[in-house]
Amino acid sequence: MKKLALTLAALGLAIPAAPAIADNHAPELSEVDWYRVNMIKWKPGKAERAHEIIEMFEKVDAALGRNDVVDIHMNTGAWDSIVAMPMRQGIAAMGWKENPEGKKWEAEFVKQAGGEANAKAIWEEFDSLVATRERHIGHIDQD
């Protein structure tokens, strides 16, 4: 009986969708701007150094003509920083093996850091300052 009820429920959900598929129209994409959102809790006493490194990251963005990363220093709540970074190629960038925009950023960071070894050391230091972090994907409607 349970299987029959689940089958009928599944058919009920599928039938309203059939006319939309049959008319050969592509579904309309939502007009939204996609963001990678990092919520970070710094290790005690490490926020100042973390923000010094974030300033290095901001210089890389500036060299690439970008100034649209939002870095919020939190005064309340569980997180010390919330950083929203635009996904310039939209949600499709999630499926790329290597994001070309990310490659440009990495190359500029290596250049500004004085080489790959220095860039790696800065990233490792930055990661060592993080107590915990959550990464999410979100969007803003284009109204």
Order of alpha helices (4+ residues) and beta strands (2+ residues): alpha-beta-alpha-beta-beta-alpha-alpha-beta
